[in-house]
Amino acid sequence: DVGDGITDLAFAPDGELWALGYTDGTVRLRTREREVARFDWGIGRVASVAFATDGLTCAAGGENGQIVLWDVDV
């Protein structure tokens, strides 16, 4: 674990947006200043998060083996 319940962290290619996976099953998108979105798809403890190279898509993998993809629109 990265700390404070954080299981993984990814930066968007521009470095302005971060995706953080948590032990509680949520993925949170944030900037340096604030949280901008929070998602809970029921995938269990988040094992990994990643941005596509264009920064327009994000993915998260959960402990139950599911992977979710979504468009980043913040």
Residue pairs with C-beta under 8 A, 6 or more apart in sequence:
1 7
1 23
2 8
2 9
2 20
5 22
5 23
5 24
6 20
6 21
6 22
6 23
7 21
7 22
7 23
7 45
7 46
7 47
7 48
8 20
8 21
8 46
8 47
8 48
8 49
9 18
9 19
9 20
9 21
9 49
10 18
10 19
10 49
10 50
10 51
10 58
11 17
11 18
11 19
11 51
12 18
12 19
12 51
12 55
12 72
13 51
13 53
13 54
13 55
14 55
16 31
16 32
17 29
17 30
17 31
17 36
17 51
17 55
17 72
17 74
18 29
18 30
18 31
19 27
19 28
19 29
19 49
19 50
19 51
19 58
19 60
20 27
20 28
20 29
20 30
20 49
21 27
21 46
21 47
21 48
21 49
21 60
22 28
22 45
22 46
23 45
23 46
24 40
24 45
25 40
25 41
25 42
25 43
25 44
25 45
25 46
25 62
26 38
26 39
26 40
26 46
27 38
27 39
27 40
27 46
27 49
27 58
27 60
28 35
28 37
28 38
28 39
29 35
29 36
29 37
29 38
29 58
29 72
29 74
30 36
36 74
37 74
39 60
39 68
39 70
41 60
41 62
41 66
41 68
43 60
43 61
43 62
43 63
43 64
43 66
43 67
43 68
44 62
44 63
44 64
44 66
45 62
45 63
46 60
46 61
46 62
46 63
47 61
47 62
47 63
48 59
48 60
48 61
49 58
49 59
49 60
49 61
50 58
50 59
50 60
51 57
51 58
51 59
51 72
52 58
52 59
55 72
56 71
56 72
57 69
57 70
57 71
57 72
58 69
58 70
58 72
59 67
59 68
59 69
59 70
60 67
60 68
61 67
62 68
